[in-house]
Amino acid sequence: MTTDRAKARFSICVLTLLCLLCLPGAALSGGFALYEYGARANAMGGATIALADDASAVAYNPAGITQLPGTRIMLGATAIAPTADVRAAGDSKTTTQTNIYTPPHVFLVHQAGERAWLGVGIYTRFGVGTQYGYQWAGRSKVYRAELTTYSLAPNLALKLTDSLSFAFGPELMYSAGDLRSRPTNTTDSMINVNGFGIGGQLALHYVYNDQWSAGLTYHTSQKHVDNGNVRYNSETANFQNGDISLSLTLPASYALGIAFKPDNKWKLEADAIFTQWQDYEKMVYSYEKKPLTPAVSGDIVKHKDWRNVWRFQLGGEYMATDWLALRAGFVWDQDPVRKGYEDYMLPSSDRKIYSTGFGIINGPLTYDVSIMYLQNNHRSIDKNTENMGASEFSKSRAYMAGFSVGYMF
């Protein structure tokens, strides 16, 4: 009875948190590559590539779904509130607007046979959400930048042996951009585009024994050409409304995880993720009616020349009771933006993430909650390829809270 009452109280608290987190907002965070695909993994710093033992494995390592008998569903979201202090070209400090973005996740896993599983997920792998005041000093470059993506990823996972599983599948990604700037003091430029890209993923999962397991996931690069329009607050000879397309390539990535279970209460994992940001070489703006100020010919190309980087994740889970799991994690994430290629769309640098959370098991139902704090290093900028002038980013950070609800049939 005491245990049942305690579980009921926890369930009420969790449902209250879910209601608070279901706030409206664009489906993006303050970073470019996102890893918040499920609250359990969030609480463990994303370190579930080798464990892969709930439905969010469809995103982290689809080969791991061969550990999940029957049919399972999971859904939820992560609320992300980024903010940063930016000093543009010697002007006074500006703090970005703290909007709340809520990338969702939905997963379905079904055991189709003795050695075959089907899994499908909808989640967000890339996103930008940065907004400044309308009058801020860098408004000629950007005052609002939002990039939204949603991935639909069906996978087939095969248990090749009792220890080794393999998974593969396509990834259809919808992307949309909302980019706003003020090229002159009286001109407001608003670009809205959207489109689709196709990629895929391959994954392996290996269970060495009851204590050790490993996972490997590969996501291909994706080329996107998003189409839409550019609008100005008032048309002039220099700035005319028209169609536009935005082209870019999203990077490939490789993720490796190793998990250790010292006993039936503890689960520990360490991961390394390599993201091939050299794929994101440039952004190309193709205008139907090109702006005449400044004078341009052909497409407008924004060179990125980003570097390939590593992300390291550590996470752990402790079963405090047979129904309550306690979790924590830590992430160190390299920034891919080279010196000389910074821009105000992403006021970031190398970053650290601290995470914690808990999970409740209530029969076939699971409730997971996560809290994360992201901290970027201070960054000073000399005049660069964007002609930003001497600038600096400081106190760049994000607060994140996530939830997931799962059910096993």
FENKATA-V74411 format. One record per backbone hydrogen bond with DSSP energy under -1.0 kcal/mol. NH is the residue of the N-H (numbers start at 0). CO is the residue of the C=O. Records with the same first field share a line. If there is no record, write none. Layout:
# FENKATA-V74411
NH=CO  CO
This chain:
# FENKATA-V74411
4=0
5=1
6=2
7=3
8=4
9=5
10=6
11=7
12=8
13=9
14=10
15=11
16=12
17=13
18=14
19=15
20=16
21=17
22=20
27=25
33=124
36=34
41=37
42=38
44=41
45=40
46=43
47=45
51=47
56=53
57=54
58=55
59=55
60=56
63=60
64=61
65=62
66=63
67=64
71=108
72=406
73=106
74=404
75=104
76=402
77=102
78=400
79=100
80=398
82=396
84=393
85=93
86=391
89=389
90=87
93=85
95=83
96=130
98=96
100=79
101=25
104=75
105=121
106=73
107=119
108=71
109=117
110=69
111=115
112=115
116=156
117=109
118=154
119=107
120=152
121=105
122=150
126=31
127=146
129=144
131=142
135=132
138=135
140=137
141=137
142=179
143=179
144=129
145=177
146=127
147=175
149=173
150=122
151=171
152=120
154=118
155=167
156=116
157=165
158=114
159=157  163
160=163
164=204
165=157
166=202
167=155
168=200
170=198
171=151
172=196
173=149
174=194
175=147
176=192
177=145
178=190
179=143
180=188
181=138
188=180
189=230
190=178
191=228
192=176
193=226
194=174
196=172
198=170
200=168
201=217
202=166
203=215
204=164
205=213
206=162
207=211
208=211
212=258
213=205
214=256
215=203
216=254
217=201
218=252
219=199
221=249
223=247
225=245
226=193
227=243
228=191
229=241
230=189
232=187
235=238
241=229
243=227
244=285
245=225
246=283
247=223
249=221
252=218
253=273
254=216
255=271
256=214
257=269
258=212
259=267
260=210
266=316
267=259
268=314
269=257
270=312
271=255
272=310
273=253
274=308
275=251
276=274
278=275
279=276
280=278
282=301
283=246
284=299
285=244
287=242
291=237
299=284
301=282
303=280
304=280
306=335
308=274
310=272
311=331
312=270
313=329
314=268
315=327
316=266
317=325
318=264
319=317  323
320=323
324=358
325=317
326=356
327=315
328=354
329=313
330=352
331=311
332=350
333=309
340=337
347=345
350=332
351=374
352=330
353=372
354=328
355=370
356=326
357=368
358=324
359=366
360=322
361=364
364=361
365=405
366=359
367=403
368=357
369=401
370=355
371=399
372=353
373=397
374=351
375=395
376=349
378=392
380=390
384=339
386=383
390=380
391=86
392=378
393=84
396=82
397=373
398=80
399=371
400=78
401=369
402=76
403=367
404=74
405=365
406=72
407=363
408=70
